[in-house]
Amino acid sequence: MTKKLEFNKFFTYFVKGVTKLKYQKIPEATIRRLSRYSRCLEEMEQTGEEVVSSAQLAGRCMVNAAQVRKDLAYFGEFGIRGVGYYVKDLHNDIKKILGSNKEWRMAVVGIGNLGSALLSYKDFLKQNYKIVAAFDIDPQKVIGRVSEKLGKPVEVLHISRMKEVAKERKIEIGVITTPPSEAQGVTDLLVEAEVRGILNFAPTQIIVPEGFVAKDVFFTTILDNLAYLLSNN
């Protein structure tokens, strides 16, 4: 029990302080794998599994055990030698590291086919991502409402209201699903509204100032990678 209390004290300090200092040194591939570990651990929790070894977790996540141990070692010591990891505890620790233990409030900008599909994506809430606003420039979309299929529908607002609504609803992440020609302009509006995280699905790169974080999601890049692997298999 004493060891567990000491670890909890260490981990609290670590998450609040050291994580911020070390974050830049941690490979993005590690962060992606942590998300995968989190999903696997969640599935284990749902089936009542209590303890898992690094080899078992690696097998579930299609990596090797040494990689699991290396990824976790960036953030401290986890598990008990000869026993493994307590599934629930490790899942909670990884969620703290990723920041997925809190609710993230999002806005979708561009309510075409992809934007509408994202509004109906039911797994967002399971991972603590909540769409609280939707924006478009098309008046026909603005006067309508798009259902999330998760209870209260999300009203589509005119993009000119972004700054006001972002502050009012405490929006932290903007998701861009506009045509590529409009993506940078929307990015600038999100920056002006102090929405510091931007996920861009438009097939063009966007630029944000220091202090903001942007991620581009190019479906064709992923398909190119898949095509390469198929061609060279």
N, C-alpha and C positions, 0 to 999 in steps of 0.2 A: 504493500500500500504506500509506503514511504517513497519508493522509487517512482510510483505512478504520480504522486503529488509533486515530486521534484520535476518530473517530465512535464506535467501540466504547467507548472510555473515557468519552466524554460520555454515551452512552446508559446505561451502567451507573450512573453518578452520577444521571442523570435518573430512571431507574426507581426507585432506592432513595430519592431525596429529593424532587425537584421534583414528580413525579407526585402524591405525597400532598398537596402544598401546593396544586396546581392542580385537583385532582379535582373539588372542589365547583363550579368555574366551568365545567366541561365539560358541554354539554347531553346529556341522556340519549339523544336521537336520534342523537348522534354515536357513543355507545357501541353502540347497536343496529346502526348502519351498520358499525362496526368488526367486529362479529361476522359481518356479511354478507360483508365483504371477506375475513375469515379463511376462511370456507367456500369462497369463490370461488378464493382463492389455493391452498387445499388441493387443490381439483379440478385446478387448473393444474399443481401439483406432480405429481399422479398421472398426468397425461398427458405429463409431461416438458417442459413449458414452462419456460423459464429467465428470461425478461425480459418485463415487461409495462409498457405506458405507462399514465398516469392515465386516458386516454380509453378504452383497452381494458378496464381494470379497471372503469371506470364503466359501460361497456356491458354487461359481464357482470353487474354488480350492480344495473343499472337505476336509476342516478343519473347526474348529470353530472360531468364531469371536474373542474370547479372545486370541487365538493362534496368529492370524494375528496381533493384537495390541501388544502382547508380543514380537513377532519377530521384528516388526518395532521399538519398544522401545529401542532395543539394539543400535540403530543408531541415535536416536534423536526423535524429535516430528514431526509428519506428520499430515496433514489434518486439518480440522476446526471442532470444536465441534458443533454438531447439523447439520452439512452439509455433512461431509464425506471427501473423498480424491478426488482431481482433478486427473483424470485418467492419463493424459499426464505428469503432474508434478511428480506424484508418480512413474510412469514407468521410467522416466528419473533418478529420485533419486535412485531407486533400481539398475538400470543399472550402475550408478556411484559406488555404494557400491560393486557390484559384479565385477566391472572392465570390464563389457561387453559393455561399451560405447566407447571402443577403438578397433582397429583391432588387432587381435592376429594371428601371423604368425606361421604356423604349418608345420611339416614334418611327413610323414607316412613312417615307416620303416617295410618292409616285404610286398611285393605286391603279396600276394596270393589272395584267394577268398575274405576274409574280407578286406584286404588292398585295393583291387580294388573297392570294394563296397563303402568304405569310400571316395575314390577319386571322386565317382559319387554322393555323398550325397549332394543334393542341398540346404539343410537348414543350412549348415555351414555358408555360406555367410550372410544369414539373421541375424545371431547372431554374426557377426563380426569375425568369425573364417575363416581364409584363408589358404588353403593348398598351399604352395609355393615350395615344393620339395617332392620327393618320392625316397626311397632308397631300394635296394635289392642286394643280392649277386649273384643272378642267371644271367649270361650273356645274356640269351635269353630275360629276362625281361628288363635288362639294356638298350639293344639296341632299345627297343620299346618305345612307348609313350602311356600313359593311359589317356583317355579323362575324364575331370571333368564334362562334359556336362554343363559347366558354362562359355564357352568361350575358352580361351587359354588352351590347354592340358597341363598336368603336365608330364614332362620328368622323366623317371625312371633312376636314377643315381646309379653308383656302391657305395656301402656303404663306401668304402675307401675314398670317397670324402666328407664325412659328415662334418668334421671340417672346411674345406675350404668353403663349400656351406652354412653352418650354419652361419658363420660370414658374408659372402657376402650378404645373403638374410635376415639376422636379424631374424633367427628362434628362437622362444621363447618356443614353445611346441613341444615335440616329441611324436608321437603315435606309440606304438609298436604293431605290428600284426604278429609277427614271431612265429615259434614253441617255446614251453617253454624252450627247451634246449639252445636256442640262446638269450633269453630275457635279461639275466643279462649282457652278453657281449655287446649287443646293448645299454643297459643302460649305461654301462661304456663309450662307445663311445660318447653317447649323453652328458654325464657329462664332458668328455674331451673337447667336442665342446662347452661347457658352455650353453647348452640348459637346462634351469632351471626348466621347467615343463615337466613331463613325464606321459602320460596316457598309461597304460599297459593292453592290451587285451589278452596277452598270459596267459594261465592258470597256472601261477606260481608267487610267490611273488618276487619282486625285491627290491634291497637295494640301496639307494642313500646317499651321504654324506650330512652333514649339509649345509644348504643354497639352497638345491634343494628340489623340491616337487614332489612326485610320488603318483599316484592313480592306484590301481589295479581294473580292472573290470572283475569279474568272473561271467560268465553267469550261471554257475551251482549253484553258491551261491544264486542267485536271484531265480532260478528255485526251489532250495531246500526250500526257504522261501515260494514260491507259493504252492508247494506240501504240506508243513506243514499246511498252511492255508486251503487248500482244504480238507486235511485229518481230520482236527479238526473243520470243519464247521458243 
